[in-house]
């Protein structure tokens, strides 16, 4: 998740994560700055990382993370068709 957060920071997308009392809290700003950030709170750190990546890919499709995700997805699809 640290790498994802650094990518987002570089892209100017506000996001953050913290762990306290065994719970992870992850937030991501919405594209509309007038709306409150999205928030995940739970105990599953792996799910939290997937949640953050999924929200970025869906709501920030022009971000580097989304571009990389789509590139990998299309490459996997092409490999599947090559069989």
N, C-alpha and C positions, 0 to 999 in steps of 0.2 A: 504494500500500500504506500510505502514511503516514496517509491519511484513514481507511482501514479500521482501522488500529491505534488511532487516536484514538477512533473510535466504540466499539471494544471496551473501551478503557480507561474511557470514560465509563459504559459498561454494567457495569463491574466484572468483565469477562472478561479474564483474564491472557493476553497474547500479546506477541510481540516479534519483531524481525528484525534481522539484522546481516549485513554484507557484509565478507568478509575473503579475501584471496588469490584474488579472482575468483569466490568461491563465496558463495551466499546461504544463510543459515540462518534458518528461520522456525519458531517454536514457538507452540503454542496449548494452553492448559490444558484438561484434560478436565472435564466437569461433575462428575465424582466426584473430589474433591480428593486422595483416597488413591492415585489412579493417576498415573503420570508423564505429562507433556505429550506431545502429538503433535508430531512434528518432520519438517520437510522440509529436506533439504540437497541443493543442486544448483547448477548454473550459470545456469539460466534464470530470470531475475527475473520475467518476465511469468507464467510457469507458477507461480512461488512465490506471486504475488499471487492468482492464480486458485485455487490450492490452499487458501490461507488463507480466502478468501471461501466456497468450497465447504464446507469443514469447519465454518465458523461457521453457514452456512445449515442444514446437515444436523444438527449436534449442538447448536445453540443456536437452535431454531426460534422462540423468543419474543424473540430479540434484535432490535434495530432494523434491523440489516443484513438479517436473514432476512425481516422484514416488508416492507422496501423491495423486496427481490429478488422476493418472491411477488407484490407489487403490480404490479411491472413485468412479470412473467411472465403474470399474468392479463390485464393490459392488452394485451400483445402477442397473446395468444390471442384476445381479443375483437376486435382489429383484423383478425386473420386470418379470423375468422368473418364479419366485416362485408363482406367482398369479394363 
